[in-house]
Structure formats: C-alpha cells, structure tokens
Amino acid sequence: SRSSSMEDPIQLKEEGNKYFQASDYERAAQSYTQAMKLNKDRALQAVLYRNRAACFLKKEEYAKAASDASRAIDINSSDIKALYRRSQALEKLGKLDQAFKDAQKCATMEPRNKNFQETLRRLGADIQEKLRIQFSTDMRVQKMFEILLDENSEKEKREKAANNLIVLGREEAGAERIFQNNGVSLLLQLIETKNAELVLAAVRTLSGMCTGHKARATAILHYLGIDNICMWMSVDNEEISLAVCNLLQTITDCLLGQGKEEHHGKEEALVLDTKKDLKMITTRLLDMLVSKNVSGQGRDRALNLLNKNIPRKDLKDQDNSRTTFVVDNGLKKILKVVGQIPEMPGCLPLTENTQLTASILLNKLYDDLRCDPERDNYRVICEEYINHRAFLDAKLRPLPEICLICLRSCRILEHGTSCAPTSPAEKWAVEGLAYLTLDADVKDDFVEDEQALQAMFELTSDKTILYSVASALVNCTNSYDTKELVPELVQLAKFSKQHVPEEHPKDKKDFVVKRVKRLLKAGVVSALACMVKADSAILTDQSKELIARVFLALCDDPKDRGTIVAQGGGKALIPLAVEGTDIGKIKASHALAKIAAISNPDIAFPGERVYEVVRPLVSLLNTERDGLQNYEALLGLTNFSGRSDKLRMKIVKERALPDIENYMFENHDQLRQAATECMCNLVVSKEVQERFVADGNDRLKLVVLLCGEDDEKVQKAAAGALAMLTAAQKRLCSKMTEVTTQWLEILQRLCLHDNMEVQHRGLVIAFNLISASKELAKKLVESELLEILTFVGKQEDDPKKQHIINAARDCLTKCMDYGLIKPLSRA
C-alpha cells in the first residue's frame, strides 16, 4: 500500500527514479528528499543526494545541485557520478577551475570514458579563454583609468572611456575586474577631480558594481565613507546629486537583502554586519536634514531615501525596527524641517518640495508603528518639540493660539485678498494647524475662529499648503479612518491593566456635527471646490483623498446636501471620484451617492454631468464596499433610473444590472428593497425588458417571487416591475406562469393586498395576463382569482379606491369579451 511504502526509503528512491525517467523532476526531488528524512544508511544517503543533484541540474538550480553532489562526495569521495554532476553544476556557476578539478578526478578513475575526456578538453579551453579575457579586461580597465586621469586626454577619448567603464561596471565579470584592479581607489580619484562628467561616470560605475552584490557594496560603502557619499549627494549639480542618491539606494538595497545575487555554495561565509551599516546610513541621512551646509536638493534626496527605505514595504513583516530607530533618533530632526519658516533668518535651505516630503515621512512613520506604546512615544516626542518651539512667541502662548493669531493677522494685513502670495508665517501656521488639529480642543477653537478659517480657505497656492489645509479639515471633521474598538476587548484590556486610548469628549458625534455645520456656514464647500480646480502640480492624489474624506463627512446629514449642491459640491466631487488614490475615489463616490440619493439630478448634476456620476455609483455596488455604500449607491441609481431612458441606458452600459440583481437576493431587507426599486425603474427600458425575455435566466422568476415577500416595500417595487414588464412584453405574460408554480397564489395575494398601491399593481398584472391571450384568461377564470376580481369589481364606487375597482372591472370586461363569463349584474 502507498502509506507503508511512504515510510520505506528504498521504495521512495525507486518512486523518485520513476518520476525522473518521466521527466517530472520536481516530484522526483520530493521523493528523494522524503527518503533522506527516513533513511539511516550512509551509502543509500549518498545515492539520494547524488540523485537529487541530478534533479536540480535538470531544473537549472545549479547552486543546489553543487551542494547535494558535495554531500554525496563527503560520504564517498570516489563517487564518480556525484563528481561529474558537481563538475557540471560548477561549470554552469562559472567556477571553471573547480569544475576542471572534478572532471580530472573522473577521467583518472575512468581513463577510457570519452565523455570525461571531452569535458576536460572543453573546460581547459574555456579556462584559457576566461584567463585571456580577464587579462585583456584588466588591460582595458587600466587603459580607461589612464585616459580618464590624464588631464591632457582628448575630450572624445575621455567620453568613450567613461561610457565603457560604466558599461563594464554593470556586468558581473567586469565589475569584479575593476574591483580587483584597485578600481575603487581610482574611481575615488575621478570623483575628487570635481570635473562633473568624470564624477558622474565614476558614480554610475560604482552603482553598477554594487548592484546585487552585498559584499562588494559593503566594501565600497566603507572605502568611500558615508560622510563623503552624503556630501556628494548635497552638491548643487542635479545630475550628480541624483546619481549619488541612486548609488546609496543600490547599496541600501543590497544591505536590506533586496539585491539579485545568488549565493554560490558554501564559501559565502563572509559575515557582514548589515544592521550596523544601515544604522550608520540612516543616522547620517537624519543629520543631513538639519545641517545648514546641506542644499535644499540634498535635503530632498535624504528625505526621499528615508521615505523609501525606512517604513516596511509589507505590514505582514513584523520587524519595524528601522522606523522605531528613526522615531527615537530623528523624529525631532524631521519636525524641525516641517517647522521651518522660509525667508526667516536662520532658515535651512529648502526646495518647494522639502516640507511636503518631510510631512509625508512623518505620516508614513506613524502608520508603520505597531502598538499603542510606540504611538504614545511618537506623540510625546512631537509634544516635546512643539513645547520647545513655543518660546517663539514672546508671551509663551500655546502653539495653536500662535498659529490662529498668525493666520488672522496675515488676513488683516492682506485685506482678505486671495491673490496675495502666501507669506512664510501663514505657511508655517497652516502646517502647524495640520498637526495641532489632531487635538480635539484645537479643532473646536479653530472652527469657531472665522477670520482664521477664511484666511486658511484662501491658501491653496502650493501643494504643501493645500495638503496641510486639507489635513486640518480632515482632523476637524474627524473624517480619518478610525479603528472600531470592540467593547468586550476594551473590558478585557482594562481587566489586564492594558492602556485603552480614551475618546476625547470633543471627538464624540454631536461635537463633530457642530463643527461640520460651522464649516458649512463658513463656506467650506466653495473652498474645497476651488482646491479641486487647482493645477495638478499643486493638487496631489494624497490631497484629493483628504478633500474627498471631508466632502463625505459634510454630506452625512441629508439636510445639508442641498447647501453642498448649491455651493458647487456635486460638480467638485466628480473628478475626485474618477482620479486619485483608491480610498479617495471610494470616499468621493460615496459622497456622490449620498447627494444622488435625495437630490434632483437635473439640479445637482446639470447637463451632461449627470452621466459622469453613474460610473462612480456603480463602482460602489461591490461586495468589498460596505452595506451603507451599497445601499446609498442603489438609492442614487434608483433616482437616476427614474429620470430618462438615456440615463437608464448609461446604467446598463456600465454593467450595473448583474450587481443590482445580486442585491435583490440579499438577506439584508433594506438592500433588497433598494435594489428591487432600482430594477422597477430600469424595466421601463426596452433593453432591460429584452434581458427578461431572453432564455436561460431566472430574472423573471426572481421578480415574481419577490412579489410574494412579506416586506411590503419589496412587494410594491417588485409588483411595479412585473406590472410594467407584462404590459410591455406579451411573451412575459405566458413566461410568468411557467417560471414558478407559486405564481397564481402570489398574484391572488397581490390582488387582495391591504396596501392599495400593491393591490392596484396586482390587478394591473392580472389585466395584462388576461389581455395577452384567451388561454391565459381561461386559466385565471378557472382559479379563485375570478372570485377576487368579482368581489373587488362589485364594490360601490369610491373616489379613494376608484382606480382599484376600475382595474378589477377592466379584467372582468375582458373575460366577458372572450365569452369566458356571463355579464354580471351588480349587487
């Protein structure tokens, strides 16, 4: 049996041999591996290693093949098959001299084996060729350096030598030859010439040499020195600065183990202290941030390197030690960059991007923290820094107050003209408030300060400021993502004396609502609409996401949506729903859905604009979105589908029908009702009707069964859809009686319903069926439905329900016309 054979190493080996002969090398290797685990016999172990080495050769995993063959040779030094296989693997790994030695041993053991003789001859020739190339490469390398370091060389010769050197540095063999020929020292000489072309060539060559080779990258880092690298990165020449930045990134990639190198066998035993080197690089980059000797461009390069390499790429990775190191050793330095006031005495050299890049780094570091103590530590460091900055104001006012005073006074100075350029003080104040409004007390003070608000609304002249304004508004409307705290877990945490972050009283719902109303009154929608129109260089995707979050918070109360539409909010949301980050697009689409659900589309989205709103709404009909987003999107589409055929066609074209049908099956009552109401409006469209007529689907059956639901609103919508479908398509009348055996019982219940609207729709369906054919009419007359129609039709005229009585009488009249019943005398 297979289970017993699976415990026998010999049988597993045989099984592996069969797989190998069938060219299934993966399974063969698995069988040999399994056998190795169970085997106790040394001779058999050698055979298993040797066989697995053959599998790895076939799979072109040469380092593993060489390693397995070596293990077989350790057990039996004269294992000729293992020796030959190791020779083949080593040859593929480029280790020709070692491969030659193994082939030589094979040929000594079996001198007549032509295969071994041929291999020896070929390897001998290859080694000679490799030495010849090495020698000529060495000569070329020396020649290139001679030309480059000779000040009298011709310009063309120099350029050619520089390009050749860069190309050579990118190839493994070439990089090794440069390295072995004192090349790093010579490249350093080229950099020290300060000739821009030579410096560029040297830096690019070094980058090539470091790529994917940890040991060489480490050696080059130590030889050049991190201080030198940071100094070169800070020069005023953009090309050189960028090339040095790329070199440092390449070295960092190697240290983080993201290079492309393969480990060849056992001799990679050189232990490299990469963590120490990474800390050294990180520390120097943080020092660059606050050094007055570093250019604005150099500061940007340092920030970009930190942004790219410090936070984890994947949050599943448990190790965030790089981030905690930067928070502990450099957070105040980053805060210092963010808090700089350009044009003030003693301001660090900055570019227009420096402070935004520093702000992004602060956010990324915070997001990369793993637990409350780490976040608390971050906050404490920020508070220490901000308190330290408070001495800026002579009266030692708290920083939020300084920011608000600053904004108010700048507005008074400019007489409220938005065309005035942003002053450094305003910029500093806005960036300060972007962080300070994380405090709930500051949020309230800020939204109550109308002059400061107005001043802030007018500041959208550059991307750092726009991002800061949007951040402050996100904080004031609490529209950031919050993690739900499960009550049971909170109790458990308190019981185990763990810290549970308490919600600030002013972050509770009623305070947030008050702030939203205050912002709406101050004209925040017009300000946001202006921001959305900003140039793409100013309005980044991150800023768009923040604006979308604010809009969604503003739309929360249906009573405010009219104001938002009147101030241009509907129009402003469309571009936010179409372009930006995924979260930003979802938030903007949800805000559009809230407006579309209760507004007159012709007013909210005049002209052709309404058609652009359909796609964002349809994007919310997705199981990955939450129930509220699904529900409000369905309400919006219901509103739209009741407007015009052109809108109905647009909804169909955006492939919304299958999703709407899915929600008609939904267990959630409100979702089922909303989807059914939407379908009720869509069936007016000829194209949608055709889909019900087509064979091979359960659409009609679903609508008929929904007419029998207990939920009155679902019943009403489904009956409306069925009344429209049976009126428009005669074929659906007969099809209705075939899709489910319950159709007659459901129709009878509709015609007797307490709700007059549902009852009227039921009677219209009955009339459509009777009108469709005499055969169908006969079916209905032979059922209890005749009694129901007679009962309703014989009632006294009553203005409140005359339309119902008339519908029943129309049915009876039609049956009389067919001659199925005799004329009735009214009681």
C-alpha positions, -999 to +999 in steps of 0.1 A: +000+000+000+011+036-006+011+045+031+036+017+041+058+024+010+059+060+020+078+050+051+104+029+032+134+050+019+143+024-008+108+024-022+107+062-021+140+062-040+125+038-067+095+061-069+118+091-074+137+072-102+104+066-120+094+103-118+129+112-130+126+089-160+092+105-167+109+139-167+089+150-136+120+164-118+100+183-091+083+152-078+114+131-082+133+156-059+104+155-034+106+117-033+144+117-027+140+144+000+114+123+018+136+093+016+166+112+031+145+121+061+136+085+068+169+068+058+196+057+083+220+041+058+251+062+047+256+045+014+219+050+004+221+086+016+250+093-008+229+078-037+199+100-027+220+132-026+235+123-060+201+116-075+186+148-061+216+167-076+206+153-110+171+167-105+185+202-096+207+201-127+176+194-148+158+222-130+188+246-136+192+251-099+230+248-101+240+260-066+217+234-050+230+207-074+266+215-065+257+214-027+239+180-030+268+165-051+293+177-024+273+160+003+274+127-017+312+131-022+316+138+016+302+103+022+321+086-006+350+106-021+352+083-052+315+086-062+321+092-099+285+102-107+284+128-079+318+142-090+307+145-126+274+161-116+292+186-094+316+194-123+285+202-145+269+224-118+302+243-111+307+249-148+272+265-150+280+286-120+311+300-138+336+282-115+356+267-143+387+258-123+368+239-097+347+221-124+380+212-141+394+195-109+362+173-105+363+163-142+400+155-138+392+131-109+365+114-131+390+110-160+416+095-137+391+069-124+378+060-159+405+070-184+386+054-213+354+073-208+353+096-239+327+119-222+351+127-194+380+134-218+358+156-240+346+176-209+382+181-197+392+194-231+363+218-233+368+231-198+406+235-204+399+256-235+372+276-216+396+284-187+423+296-212+397+318-228+385+332-195+421+340-184+427+357-218+395+378-214+404+386-178+438+397-188+425+418-217+398+432-194+424+441-168+445+458-195+413+477-207+404+488-172+439+501-166+439+519-200+405+535-193+417+549-160+449+562-176+428+581-202+404+594-176+430+605-151+452+622-177+442+658-179+457+661-214+435+633-229+412+643-258+376+650-249+362+623-272+386+597-259+377+606-223+339+604-230+343+570-247+365+557-218+339+569-193+310+552-211+330+519-215+337+520-177+300+524-168+290+495-191+318+473-177+307+481-141+272+467-149+284+432-159+294+409-130+327+399-146+336+435-155+327+448-120+349+421-104+379+431-127+375+468-118+373+459-081+404+436-082+424+462-101+423+489-074+393+504-093+375+518-062+405+539-053+409+551-089+371+559-091+375+580-059+404+599-076+380+606-105+354+620-081+380+642-065+388+658-098+354+677-094+350+675-132+312+669-135+314+644-164+341+623-146+323+624-113+291+612-130+309+584-148+326+573-116+294+573-095+274+554-122+302+528-125+302+524-087+264+519-088+268+491-114+294+474-093+272+475-062+241+462-078+231+428-063+264+421-046+262+426-009+299+420-001+312+444-028+286+470-019+297+469+017+333+472+008+326+502-015+305+519+013+333+516+038+360+526+013+342+558+001+328+566+035+292+576+042+302+611+050+316+616+016+286+600-001+262+623+018+284+653+009+284+645-028+246+640-027+243+675-014+261+692-043+243+717-064+245+697-097+212+679-100+225+651-122+254+642-098+231+646-067+206+621-083+233+597-094+248+596-058+213+592-044+209+561-067+243+548-056+232+550-019+199+534-028+217+505-046+239+499-015+209+501+008+190+475-014+220+452-010+221+457+028+183+451+030+188+418+010+168+431-020+197+425-044+196+400-073+226+379-062+226+341-059+245+325-031+270+302-046+277+272-024+293+273+010+321+298+006+297+329+011+307+326+047+319+362+050+298+377+078+286+412+071+272+434+098+245+449+076+223+462+105+252+484+118+258+497+083+221+505+078+220+524+111+251+543+101+235+553+067+202+562+084+219+583+111+239+603+085+207+609+064+189+623+095+219+645+103+217+659+067+181+671+074+192+697+100+226+706+086+229+742+073+257+730+049+232+708+030+215+722-001+177+721-003+181+694-031+204+674-008+178+675+019+151+663-005+174+634-015+179+624+021+141+626+028+133+605-003+158+578+007+143+577+042+107+576+028+117+547+005+137+526+029+126+531+065+088+521+067+080+485+060+070+476+024+046+450+037+028+453+071+028+415+074+065+418+081+067+420+119+100+440+120+096+477+121+128+484+140+140+508+112+110+530+119+114+529+157+151+538+153+142+568+132+115+579+156+138+577+186+169+592+169+155+615+142+118+625+147+127+659+161+150+665+131+121+658+107+098+680+127+124+708+125+123+706+087+085+707+087+085+736+112+109+758+092+096+793+082+112+801+048+127+836+045+131+838+082+167+844+095+184+811+101+160+790+079+176+758+065+180+757+027+147+742+013+131+735-021+094+738-027+090+700-021+111+697+011+084+703+037+057+683+019+082+653+016+090+657+053+053+657+062+047+626+042+076+609+060+061+618+094+028+602+083+045+571+070+065+566+102+033+570+123+014+545+101+043+520+105+041+519+143+028+486+157+013+493+191+000+520+215+032+524+235+051+531+202+025+556+191+025+573+226+063+576+224+059+593+190+033+617+204+055+625+234+084+634+212+062+656+190+048+674+221+083+679+235+094+695+202+062+717+199+066+729+235+102+737+227+090+758+198+065+777+219+092+802+230+089+817+195+060+838+209+072+863+235+042+858+257+047+820+256+012+814+242+003+778+233+013+770+197-023+766+184-031+801+195+001+814+178-010+797+146-045+812+147-032+847+156-007+844+128-035+835+102-058+862+115-032+889+114-020+879+079-055+881+066-060+916+081-026+927+066-037+915+031-073+929+035-087+895+026-073+894-009-067+858-020-043+869-048-016+880-023+013+855-022+014+832+008+036+846+035+062+823+053+043+829+085+010+818+070+026+787+056+041+779+090+008+785+107-012+762+083+014+734+085+013+738+123-025+735+124-024+704+102-008+687+131-023+706+160-059+699+149-053+663+159-061+676+193-099+679+198-097+711+218-078+728+190-105+716+164-132+735+183-112+767+187-102+766+151-137+762+135-150+790+158-123+814+146-140+827+114-111+850+103-085+823+107-109+799+088-114+824+059-077+830+057-070+793+056-096+787+028-078+812+006-044+795+010-041+770-019-011+784-037+012+755-034+010+717-028+024+717+008-001+743+019-031+727+001-022+693+017-019+710+051-053+728+047-070+696+037-053+677+066-066+703+091-102+699+076-100+661+078-090+665+115-118+689+123-145+667+106-130+635+121-130+620+086-099+600+091-103+562+094-108+551+130-105+515+142-136+503+159-130+492+195-149+460+204-165+466+238-156+431+251-119+437+242-119+471+259-132+454+291-106+427+288-078+452+282-089+472+313-090+439+333-054+431+323-044+467+330-036+475+294-039+510+281-070+517+261-070+550+242-099+571+256-120+590+231-118+627+237-153+641+247-150+667+218-145+638+193-179+624+200-206+626+173-225+657+185-193+678+186-183+666+152-217+675+138-215+710+153-181+715+137-194+703+103-223+728+105-199+756+114-176+748+085-206+747+061-217+781+073-182+795+068-183+784+031-160+753+032-177+738+002-167+767-021-132+765-007-130+727-014-144+733-049-116+759-056-090+733-043-103+707-068-098+731-096-061+736-086-033+727-111-023+690-109+012+701-098-004+715-066-033+691-062-016+657-054-035+624-052-030+624-014-046+659-012-075+647-034-081+618-009-082+642+020-107+665+002-129+635-006-129+625+031-140+660+041-168+660+015-181+627+027-182+640+063-200+671+051-227+650+033-235+629+063-267+649+072-293+648+044-305+683+054-270+697+044-268+682+010-289+709-007-264+735+006-235+714-007-251+712-041-258+749-042-222+757-034-208+735-063-201+704-042-217+680-067-196+692-096-164+692-075-169+656-064-169+641-099-132+645-107-123+632-072-143+600-078-126+594-112-089+600-104-067+596-073-060+570-047-084+540-044-096+552-010-101+587-023-122+575-052-143+554-029-149+582-005-158+607-033-181+581-049-199+576-016-204+613-012-218+615-047-242+586-038-254+605-008-262+635-030-277+614-058-299+595-034-321+625-024-314+654-049-330+663-082-303+651-106-310+679-130-301+705-103-273+686-086-256+675-118-269+697-146-265+689-183-242+661-194-225+659-160-251+635-146-238+608-169-203+611-154-218+603-119-231+569-130-198+551-131-187+562-095-221+550-082-218+516-100-183+512-085-199+511-050-220+480-060-192+457-049-190+432-022-158+448-010-176+480-002-197+482+030-235+479+032-241+516+036-221+524+005-241+497-014-274+510-001-268+547-009-254+538-044-286+519-051-308+548-039-288+571-062-292+548-092-329+544-084-333+582-085-313+584-118-332+555-134-365+572-129-353+603-148-348+593-185-342+565-209-307+579-217-297+576-180-312+541-178-291+531-209-260+546-192-266+525-161-270+493-182-239+502-203-218+505-170-227+468-164-247+475-132-276+450-139-259+419-126-249+437-094-284+451-089-298+416-094-274+402-068-286+427-042-322+417-050-312+383-035-296+399-005-306+389+030-305+425+042-340+439+039-330+475+030-305+464+004-331+440-012-357+467-012-334+494-027-322+470-055-358+460-063-369+496-065-340+503-088-350+474-111-386+486-111-374+519-127-349+501-151-375+478-166-390+508-184-361+504-208-366+482-239-331+468-235-337+457-199-370+441-210-352+421-237-330+406-210-361+394-191-375+379-224-342+361-232-340+324-224-317+308-198-320+332-169-341+335-137-347+372-138-385+370-142-387+342-116-369+364-091-393+393-096-423+371-093-410+355-060-402+390-047-439+399-052-446+372-026-422+386+000-435+397+034-416+430+032-443+454+018-418+478+002-401+450-017-435+437-027-446+471-040-414+476-061-414+440-074-452+442-083-445+476-101-417+460-121-439+430-130-468+452-140-445+472-163-429+441-178-462+422-185-477+454-200-447+459-224-439+423-234-467+399-241-442+370-241-435+376-205-472+371-196-471+334-205-435+331-192-446+344-158-469+314-154-441+289-162-412+302-140-427+291-107-457+270-095-464+297-069-473+324-095-511+322-091-510+322-053-487+352-054-509+371-078-540+363-058-523+377-026-514+409-045-550+414-057-562+412-021-535+432-005-542+457+023-519+483+007-539+499-021-507+506-042-497+469-041-533+458-048-536+481-078-503+468-093-516+432-087-548+439-106-528+456-135-507+424-138-539+403-138-553+426-166-521+422-186-522+384-184-559+384-194-553+407-223-523+387-235-543+356-246-577+339-242-558+308-230-542+327-201-575+344-193-592+309-191-565+298-166-573+328-144-611+324-147-608+288-136-590+298-104-600+316-073-589+348-089-623+352-106-639+354-071-614+381-061-620+401-092-657+398-088-655+408-052-634+439-059-653+449-091-688+447-075-679+472-048-696+506-047-678+534-064-654+551-040-632+580-051-604+568-027-600+535-044-618+540-077-586+531-097-586+497-080-623+490-086-619+501-123-589+478-127-609+448-115-638+457-137-615+460-168-603+424-161-639+412-159-650+431-190-621+415-209-632+380-198-668+387-209-654+398-243-637+364-246-671+348-237-655+331-207-680+346-182-716+358-185-723+395-179-726+404-143-754+422-126-740+444-098-753+437-063 
